[in-house]
Each structure stands twice: as structure tokens, then as C-alpha cells.
Amino acid sequence: MTTIVPFLDLAAQQAEIAAEVLPVWERQLASAGFIGGPEVDAFEREYADYIGVRHVVGVSNGTDALELAYRAVGIEPGDEVIIPANTFIATAEAVSRIGAIPVPVDVDDEFLLLDPDAVEAAITSRTHAIVPVHLFGQTAPVERIAPIAEKYGLVVIEDAAQSQGATSGAGRAGALSRVAATSFYPGKNLGAAGDAGAVMTDDAEVAALVRNLGGHGSSVKYVHDHVGMNARLDAVQATVLRAKLRRLDGWNAARRAAADRYADLLKDVAGVRTPSVRPGNQDVWHLYVVRVAERDRVMAELGAAGIGVGIHYPTPVHLTQAYASLGYRRGQFPIAEAAADSILSLPMFPHLTEAQQDAVADALRAAVGEDKR
Ligand SMILES: *Cc1c(COP(=O)(O)O)cnc(C)c1O
């Protein structure tokens, strides 16, 4: 089977930045300055300015960024941390890695984001934090979650891995809570040439603790204040991230144009539910997620037609084998569970062409049983 439209094509992104990145990489190779250094410092400054926070600490990946953010606000073994049932597993994994307990709750049906009412119902005396995940390039309703956190004395930590550049009325994703974590995995809106991530905060003490914990619990060489980890950002990644950050707004605008075009192409297709944008938000369309009946059959037909698609995510956190020990059952989070059976992510990346989108829409229309227009 030949691929007509790939799910994700990053080659054009690398081509745009190669001439900028390669000379810096050559200097890094020659000087052996691989970890930290001036490119990392510059990226941290530039990303802080872009997001609108005082401090960015570049780290090794998004999962480590979450773990460091959780630890830096004092989450301890046995604490409960409320997360959406529909998220990438890393949101939960990082909780578990510090011996705390992820508490999944249901999402809302329209946007598939953390449901504030479900959050409030899940709070116990052991709850320490709430993690809104800015899923698919949207911003989660932090403006409704923050007052709940305030009422119960809890910390809010954004998982901003899928939302670089997204804004709500209150600011950019990553600047809406005490501390936020993001991932620069290559396929994210801002992607490195390997694994990378960052922690964002206005709080100088939190930033210093993240930097300390991520560097073996040490701020002065061989003086170890905490049992930390090795979670530093490499200079080669910072070089790529600086070059891509300059292009991020343009690339996000291209994603928005593609999302508008999908909405238009699919608006009369009865069997396809297209995504909507939360009022006051600017979505950066990390993923374009439609909902269809008989998703697995539709997905297979698109695959056979050469259209790359994905599911984000096929199993809600509480039903994964990894979290079987938490003791949840099917039926507890009906919206997340129903979504997992109907969601389908269509090809979405900045360099997606109109011809590619037409091919996707035609194949999808055929798969759900509607003739081409
Ligand atoms: C990608 C992602 C992460 C983890 O990032 P890695 O860099 O792969 O460790 C965490 N949360 C969400 C929502 C993600 O999409």
C-alpha cells in the first residue's frame, strides 16, 4: 500500500531550518560543548519571552519536565494528583514516578478536556494538585479550575506538551498556572531533533529547584542537596528549538488554516463530527481529531486508501494495563471511554497541502458512506 498522505511529515520543517542549524552544530561538535551552554541559555530566555513567564528550564523530555514540576511544588509519595482520563500516559507516569497517585477524572464531551465539575467531585483530603492537559492544541479550562484549586488549597500544574503557542483569554498555555511542563518531542508543534522538554514558571524558587533536581540535586558541583535526576537539555537540541521557535507562529497559523479548511470540507458530511474551538481561545491544532461511528472500520478504510491516521488515545488512562492496580472499571468515565472508541486524528502538520487535505476528505467521506461531492 502506498502512502498518499502521511499522518505527519516533518521533513519540510527540517529543510527550512537546516542552513541555520548546521553551522552551529559544527561549532558544537568542534568545541564538544554538548550539554547546557550558550544555546541552551538563549533558548530558555527566548522561550520564556514567547510564553510570557519569567523562567524556563530546558530539560531532557516532557515526562521529566512533568516529574520535575510535580516535585518542585512539593508533591510527595501518597499524594493524589487529579488528571484527565484522556491524556498521553506520561501525565500519569510522572505522578507515579514520585510515588504519588494519579486520579483520573472524566473530560467534557465537546472539547475532551478536563471537566472542572469532575475535578471538584474527585478532591479528597490527600489531593495535592490538579493537572489540566492542553490536549490537541487547545487550552484546558484553567480559568474554571484555578478557583477550585484556590478553594481547596491545591496547586495547578499545566501539561502544555500539545499546545506550544496556544492562547486563552488569560495568556499562553504554559503561563496559566504556578508551574507548567512541556515536551519538544519531534512531532509536537515545537519539536527538537530528539527528546527535549521544558518547565515554565514565574516563581524563581520553583525554577531553581527544577534546575537543581534535574542536575543530580546539585547547584554547586558535587554538592548534592537532594536526590535528583539527570534531566538536562542538550545544546544540539536547543539549537534546533531556537530555529523552530522563530517559525512557530507561522507554522501554527498554517495549522489553523488547515483546520479551517478541514472544517469546511467536512461540514456537510453527516457521519463526521468535527472539533470546535473553545470561545476566546486560539487553538494551535497539534492534532485534528474528528469523531466517527465504527471508527476501527473507518480507520482501516482510510489506511487502505493510503491516508495516515492516528488515535489519541485508544485507551483512557484508567483502563490501561499499566494502571490496572488502581482498580478502575469500564463505565466510570463514560465520556472519555466513548471518545476513545470514536476519535480519529487526521493528518495535520504545517506543510500539509490543499491537495492532501482534499484526498483525506474524499477518503473519509467514502469511508463513512457519503459520496464525493
Ligand atoms: C508528548 C506528551 C508528554 C510527554 O512528553 P515526552 O517528551 O514524550 O516525554 C506529556 N504529556 C502530553 C499530553 C504529551 O502529549
The ligand as an ORCA input file, in Angstrom:
! r2SCAN-3c Opt
* xyz 0 1
  C       4.200     14.200     24.479
  C       3.450     14.365     25.763
  C       4.068     14.219     27.020
  C       5.440     13.640     27.236
  O       6.466     14.132     26.536
  P       7.782     13.270     26.191
  O       8.708     14.344     25.727
  O       7.419     12.300     25.139
  O       8.257     12.637     27.448
  C       3.324     14.511     28.153
  N       2.052     14.879     28.070
  C       1.401     15.007     26.886
  C      -0.021     15.441     26.869
  C       2.085     14.727     25.695
  O       1.429     14.826     24.525
*
